[in-house]
Amino acid sequence: MDKKKSTQGHLAAFITIMIWGTTFIITKVLLESFSPIEILFFRILIAYLVLLLIYPHILKIKSLKEELLFIVAGFCGVTLYFILQNTALTYTLASNVGILLSVTPFFTGIFSYFLLKDEQLQPSFFIGFVISIIGIALITYNGEIVLKLNPLGDILAILSAVAWAVYCIAIKKINAFPYHPIQITRRVFIYGLIFTLPVLNMFDFQFNLVRFTSIPNLIYMLFLAVGASALCFITWNFALDVLGVVKTSIYIYLIPVISIILSAVFLHERITWMAIAGLILILAGLYYSERRVKVKLDTQ
């Protein structure tokens, strides 16, 4: 693989995770005015419209197989992922959800090995995974160890991780098609919106635009839509194409690191020595996993 392109892939993955790591704080503020499903709907709708303005060219799908991949990506990466995650939070602790969502690289690696046939998983990948999960657990509990098992909520959180792993596999296949990155992301978003529409009433959705007259609400929603959705889905998809789904997904381990640092700065939340130990373990697991993952075909 070209070293320059590889560097660009790592940079794209890192920037994406840096932005996604801030969404916890932004979403926490918006939840005072919006429900989780309303945040999802508005951020994806605005992101779609922004991408349409930037690149208004119509995407003409060449085959049903390609269309099915876009459907899978939109359903799993937008609708299913966010709905399962938000629903899980209503049944179990946020700390449980945080840890369980962090197993996404594990599922991504397994799916990639069997479905893409181009990435070989070494023992170091699983060792790095265990090290990072331990670190994530330390950060999540941050000195307040409270274990509360709720089968339904925990299963939903795991299914959310599976949904995102399926999305990554679908996008990796879609990236092989000769389509513009913005067209690909826009297509995924429109299917995400289509699958979200039938469940809006189930979550008491309110199409109340008055809330956007609040400048903070408007700014934060635009950040989620333009930054965390429109931009980050493109950069993440680029990283998946360049680095492969295994190496890219490993960056997900950094989200708790970014979240806890920003929470300490902006929300004045306490960072304990347990959390610091967790940060070190996550970075060690990330380094060990990424450094030792091997690729069968050096074409990424």
C-alpha positions in Angstrom: 0.0 0.0 0.0 1.2 3.5 -0.8 2.6 5.0 2.4 1.1 8.4 1.7 -2.3 7.0 1.2 -2.0 4.8 4.3 -1.1 7.9 6.3 -4.2 9.7 4.9 -6.3 6.7 5.9 -5.0 6.8 9.5 -5.5 10.5 9.6 -9.1 10.2 8.3 -9.9 7.5 10.9 -8.3 9.6 13.7 -10.2 12.8 12.8 -13.4 10.9 12.6 -13.0 9.4 16.0 -11.9 12.8 17.5 -15.2 14.3 16.3 -17.3 11.2 17.3 -15.7 11.3 20.7 -17.3 14.8 21.3 -20.8 13.7 20.3 -21.5 12.4 23.8 -21.3 15.8 25.3 -23.2 17.5 22.4 -26.0 14.9 22.5 -26.2 15.2 26.3 -27.0 18.9 25.9 -29.5 18.4 23.1 -31.4 15.7 25.1 -32.7 18.6 27.2 -34.8 19.8 24.1 -34.9 16.7 21.8 -35.6 13.0 22.3 -33.0 10.5 21.0 -35.1 9.6 17.9 -35.6 13.3 17.1 -31.8 14.0 17.3 -31.2 11.0 15.0 -33.8 12.1 12.4 -32.9 15.8 12.3 -29.1 15.2 12.2 -29.4 12.7 9.3 -31.9 14.8 7.4 -29.8 17.9 7.7 -26.6 15.9 6.7 -28.4 14.6 3.6 -29.5 18.1 2.5 -26.0 19.5 3.1 -24.4 16.8 1.0 -27.1 17.3 -1.7 -26.2 21.0 -1.9 -22.5 20.2 -2.1 -22.7 17.5 -4.7 -26.2 17.5 -6.3 -25.4 14.8 -8.9 -27.9 11.9 -9.0 -26.5 8.5 -8.2 -27.5 5.9 -10.8 -27.2 2.4 -9.4 -26.2 -0.2 -12.0 -27.5 -3.4 -10.4 -29.8 -4.7 -7.8 -26.9 -6.2 -5.9 -25.4 -2.7 -5.5 -28.7 -1.3 -4.3 -29.1 -4.1 -1.8 -25.7 -3.2 -0.3 -26.8 0.5 0.1 -30.0 -0.7 1.7 -28.0 -2.8 4.2 -25.6 0.0 4.9 -28.4 2.5 5.5 -30.5 0.2 7.6 -27.6 -1.1 9.8 -25.3 1.9 10.0 -28.0 4.5 10.6 -31.4 3.2 11.6 -30.6 0.0 13.4 -27.4 1.2 15.1 -28.8 4.3 16.6 -32.2 2.9 17.6 -30.7 -0.2 19.3 -28.1 2.0 21.1 -30.7 4.5 22.3 -33.2 1.8 23.3 -30.4 -0.1 25.2 -29.8 3.0 27.3 -33.4 2.9 28.5 -32.9 -0.6 29.9 -29.4 -0.8 31.2 -26.6 1.4 32.5 -24.9 3.8 30.2 -21.6 2.3 31.4 -22.7 -1.2 30.3 -23.7 0.2 26.9 -20.3 2.0 26.5 -18.3 -1.2 27.2 -20.5 -3.4 25.1 -20.4 -1.1 22.1 -16.6 -1.2 22.3 -16.7 -4.8 21.1 -17.5 -3.5 17.6 -13.9 -4.1 16.4 -14.2 -7.7 17.4 -17.3 -8.3 15.4 -15.9 -6.3 12.5 -12.7 -8.4 12.4 -14.6 -11.7 12.5 -17.1 -10.6 9.8 -14.2 -9.2 7.6 -12.3 -12.5 7.9 -15.3 -14.6 6.7 -17.0 -12.2 4.3 -14.2 -10.1 2.7 -11.5 -12.8 2.7 -8.7 -10.2 2.5 -7.7 -9.7 6.2 -6.0 -12.3 8.3 -6.6 -12.0 12.1 -3.5 -12.7 14.2 -3.5 -13.6 17.9 -2.3 -10.1 18.6 -5.6 -8.7 17.4 -7.5 -10.6 20.1 -4.9 -9.8 22.8 -5.1 -6.1 21.9 -8.9 -6.3 22.0 -8.8 -7.7 25.6 -6.3 -5.1 26.8 -8.4 -2.3 25.3 -11.7 -3.6 26.7 -10.2 -3.8 30.2 -9.1 -0.2 29.8 -12.5 0.9 28.5 -14.1 -0.8 31.5 -11.8 1.1 33.9 -12.6 4.4 32.2 -16.4 3.7 32.0 -16.7 3.0 35.7 -14.1 5.7 36.6 -13.8 4.5 40.2 -17.5 3.9 40.7 -17.8 0.2 40.2 -21.4 -0.7 39.9 -22.3 -3.9 38.0 -25.9 -4.1 37.0 -26.8 -6.8 34.5 -29.9 -6.4 32.4 -30.2 -9.0 29.7 -32.5 -7.1 27.4 -30.5 -3.8 27.5 -27.1 -5.5 27.2 -28.3 -7.7 24.3 -29.5 -4.6 22.5 -26.2 -2.9 23.0 -24.3 -5.9 21.6 -26.7 -6.0 18.6 -25.9 -2.3 18.0 -22.2 -3.2 17.8 -23.1 -6.0 15.4 -25.1 -3.6 13.3 -22.2 -1.2 12.9 -19.8 -4.0 12.0 -22.2 -5.1 9.2 -22.3 -1.5 8.1 -18.5 -1.4 7.8 -18.5 -4.6 5.8 -21.2 -3.2 3.4 -19.3 0.0 2.9 -16.1 -1.8 2.2 -17.9 -3.6 -0.6 -19.6 -0.4 -1.8 -16.3 1.5 -2.0 -15.3 -0.9 -4.8 -18.0 0.7 -7.0 -17.1 3.8 -9.2 -19.2 6.2 -7.2 -18.3 9.6 -5.6 -17.9 9.4 -1.8 -20.5 12.0 -1.3 -23.0 10.1 -3.4 -22.3 6.9 -1.4 -22.8 8.7 1.9 -25.9 10.4 0.7 -27.4 7.2 -0.5 -26.8 5.6 2.9 -28.4 8.5 4.6 -31.6 8.4 2.5 -32.1 4.7 3.3 -31.4 5.4 6.9 -34.2 8.1 6.9 -36.6 5.8 5.0 -36.2 3.0 7.6 -36.5 5.5 10.4 -39.8 7.0 9.3 -42.0 4.0 10.3 -40.7 4.0 13.9 -41.0 7.8 14.6 -44.4 7.5 16.2 -43.3 4.6 18.4 -40.8 7.0 20.0 -43.2 10.0 20.3 -41.5 12.0 17.6 -42.4 15.7 17.4 -41.6 17.8 14.3 -41.3 20.9 16.3 -38.9 23.4 14.5 -39.4 26.1 17.1 -36.6 24.4 19.1 -34.2 25.5 16.4 -34.7 29.1 17.3 -32.5 28.5 20.2 -28.9 29.3 19.0 -27.2 26.6 21.1 -29.7 24.0 19.8 -29.1 25.1 16.2 -25.3 25.1 16.5 -25.1 21.7 18.3 -27.5 20.1 15.8 -25.5 21.5 12.9 -22.4 20.1 14.5 -23.9 16.6 14.7 -25.3 16.8 11.2 -22.5 18.5 9.3 -19.5 17.4 11.3 -20.4 14.1 13.0 -22.6 12.8 10.2 -21.9 14.4 6.7 -18.2 14.8 7.2 -17.4 11.8 9.5 -19.3 9.2 7.5 -17.2 10.2 4.4 -13.9 10.2 6.2 -14.7 6.9 8.0 -15.7 5.3 4.7 -12.5 6.6 3.2 -10.5 5.0 6.0 -12.4 1.7 5.5 -11.4 1.7 1.9 -7.7 2.5 2.4 -6.9 0.7 5.7 -9.5 -2.1 5.6 -12.3 -2.6 8.2 -10.1 -4.2 10.9 -7.5 -1.5 11.2 -10.1 1.2 10.9 -12.4 -0.2 13.4 -9.7 -0.5 16.0 -9.8 3.3 16.3 -13.2 2.9 18.0 -11.2 2.1 21.1 -10.2 5.8 21.3 -13.8 7.1 21.7 -13.9 6.6 25.5 -10.5 8.3 25.8 -11.7 11.4 24.0 -15.0 11.4 25.8 -13.6 11.3 29.3 -11.0 14.0 28.5 -13.6 16.3 27.1 -16.1 15.5 29.9 -13.4 16.5 32.4 -12.7 19.8 30.5 -16.3 20.9 29.7 -18.5 19.0 32.2 -15.9 19.1 35.0 -16.3 15.4 35.6 -13.7 13.7 37.9 -10.9 11.6 36.4 -9.5 9.0 38.8 -6.3 7.0 38.8 -8.5 4.1 37.6 -9.5 6.1 34.5 -5.9 7.1 33.8 -4.9 3.4 34.0 -7.7 2.7 31.6 -6.4 5.4 29.1 -3.0 3.8 29.1 -4.4 0.3 28.6 -6.6 1.4 25.7 -3.7 3.1 23.9 -1.6 0.0 24.5 -4.3 -2.3 23.1 -4.8 0.0 20.1 -1.1 0.1 19.4 -0.7 -3.7 19.8 -3.7 -4.6 17.6 -3.0 -2.1 14.8 0.7 -2.8 14.7 0.4 -6.5 14.3 -2.7 -7.0 12.1 -1.6 -8.5 8.8 -3.3 -8.3 5.4 -3.4 -11.2 3.0 -3.5 -9.1 -0.2 -1.6 -5.8 0.0 -4.1 -4.0 -2.2 -5.9 -1.7 0.3 
